[in-house]
Amino acid sequence: MLIRESEWVGRALQSLPDDAFPLVNVGCQTKEFRETTQPWMTEHIFGPLAASGREVIHVDIRPDVGVDLVADATSTEGQAAIRATGARSVLCTNLLEHVPDPSAVLDHLAAMVPVGGYLVVTGPLRFPYHADPIDTMYRPTASEMAEEIGPAFTVVKSEDILCERGARFYSFRPRGRIRLVARLLTPFIRYKEWKVTATWAFRRTSAYAVVAQRAGS
């Protein structure tokens, strides 16, 4: 998740009504990832939500520290387990580009949102290839994602977010600036990877973000 993207998501979630929670964070990664690798996720999103007493249930397909529920959101059993938490909303960030069929996964996530609940989806718009374990280069705009979510939802907020330059993202970690400079000075090592780093270090990144509410009464 990009830094400015996390700020946008944090503000968006804080603006939701209390009855939008509990919220399930599908594809949550680990506690270490959220707090150390990308600490802005905790700083801007999950820390403030916890401080305001709003419950977040972290869901991932793999067990690890910081995963509250191990479930595959695309399976019948996984969906039943997620629904059993009483979740009112679903958060999906930077997941859809890492699955073979993003539209199918999005449909499964949308199906778990009850009437009046919210679906919050974000991901890269302008960002280089990054496999985890794959990257299909799925890069919709916010308006394209809103259409993909479909007519069962009303878009509350959407934006193509202009984010930081790649250099800031790459160098945020401890000793990150030293490592980035060292990498830029060594084009003879894994040239193709170097070219991506050198290109994106000075290029602005961006992300799409959509908050939609399931319609109905």
N, C-alpha and C positions, 0 to 999 in steps of 0.2 A: 504494500500500500504506500502510495506517495504521501508526503508530509501534508501538503495542502489538501489533498483528498481526505486525510484523516480529520483535519480541522472542519471540513465541510460536513462530513458524516457526523462528527460530534455535535455540531450545532443542530443538524437536522434531527438527530435522535432526541436531543434535549428539548426540542420544540414539540415533540409528540405528546399527546395527552397521557395521563397515568394509565388509562385502560388499554394502552398499546403494549403494555408489558404484562407478563414476561416476554422477552424477545430471545429467539434462538439465533445464534451466530453460527451459520453452517459453513464448514470448511475453515474452522477457527484457528488452525495451527496450534502450536504449543504455548504454554505460559512463557517460556524463555523467548520465543519468537516475538510475542506481543509485548514483552517487557524489556528485552535486551536487544534483540536484533533490530526490531522496529519499535522502539519505546514510545514513539509518537502515537501509536495505537492506544496504549494505556493512558498516556497523558491527555489526549484529546477526546477519546471515546469512552473506554471502559472505566477509567478512574472516575471521571465526573458522573457517569451513570451509577456506579457503586455508591458514590458519596451522596447522591440524591435518593438512594434507596430503591433504584429501579433494577429489577432482576434481569440478568443476562445469563443464558444457558449456552455454554460453548459446546458445539457439536462437531465431531470430526469422524472420519471413517477409520482412523487409526487411534489406538489408545496411547495416551501420553500424559505427562503432568500438565494440568491446565485444561484438559478435555473433560467436561462434565458428563457427556453422554457420547458413547461410541455408537454411531448409527450411519447407515447408508441412506441418504435422503431420497435416493431413486428406487429403493426397494419397498415392498409393501410392509415388511417388518420394521424397517427404519422409519418410515413415515408414521406408522402406528406408535412407535416409541417416542417420536418427536411430538406428536399430537397429545400423547399421555402427559407431557410436561405442563399442559395447559397454556402453551405459548400463544400469544395474541399476534405476534409479528415475527417476520423472518428477515434476517440480515445476511446478505450474500455479497462479500467483497473479494474481488480479485480471484475468483474461482472459475468463472465460465470459460476463460481462455485456456484453462488447463484440463478441459474435458473434451472427448471426441465429438459430443453432440450437445452444444450449449443450449439449444432450443428445447431439447427434451428435458434437460436438467432444470431449466427455468420453469417449465411447465409443472414439474414435480414440486418445486419450491412454492410456486403460486398456489397449487392445490392445497397446500397445508395452511394457508392463511385464512382464518375465519372471516365472516362478514364483519366489517368494521375494522379489521386488523390491517397491518401495513406490510408491504414488501419493499425492502430497501436494497437496491442493487447498484454496485459500483465496479469499475474495472478500468484497465488502461485504454486510453484512446491513442495517445502518441507516446509510445514506449517501445524499446527494443525487444527482440525475441528473448524469452527467459523460460526455459523448460522446468516444469515441476509436476510430474516428470516430462510433460509435453507442453508446448505452447502452439495452439492452432492459429495464432495471430488474429483471433477474434477481437475486433476493435470497433464496436458500434459507437455511434454518437448517442447522446442522451435521448434525442428524439427518436432514433431508431430503436433504442432499448424500450422506450415508452410504448412504441407500436408493438414490439415483440411481447411485452407483458400482456397486452391484449385488452379488450373492451370490458372485461369483468372488473377492471381496476380503474380508479380515477387518479390521474397524476396530481400529486400535491406539490411536488417540487422536482425540478430537473435542471441539470446544468452540465455543460462541458467545461470542466475546471482547468484553468491554466495553472500548471504546477511549477515546482522548482526546476532548475537546470539539473541535468544528470549529475554534474559534479557534486552538488550538495547532497543528492541522494546517495551517491557512491561513497562519499567521504564522511558520512555522519557517524559511522561506527568508530570506536577507539582506534587511534592511529590511522584513521581512514584517509586523511589528506596525504600523509606520507606514502601510504600504499598506492593511492591514486597517482601521485606524481611519479613514483617509481614505475608504475605500470605504463604511464604515458611515455616514459623514457626508454622503454624496452620493446619497440615494435618488432624486433627480430624474434621474440618469443610468442608463439601462437598468434601469428599475424592477424588472422581473421577475427579472433577475439579482441585483439588490441584495436583493430579498426572500429569495431562496434563501440568499445569504451571511449576511444578518442573522438568519435563522431558525436556520441550522446553526452559526453562530459560538458559540452558547451551549448547543447540544444535544450530548449524548454520542453518538458514533458507535459502530458495532460491526461485527464481521466474523465470518464462519463459517470454520472450519478443520477439516480432516479429514486424518488420516494413516491409510492403509489398505495392507495387505500382500496381494499376490496369493497365494491359497491354492494348494495342490498339493504334489507331492513330486517 
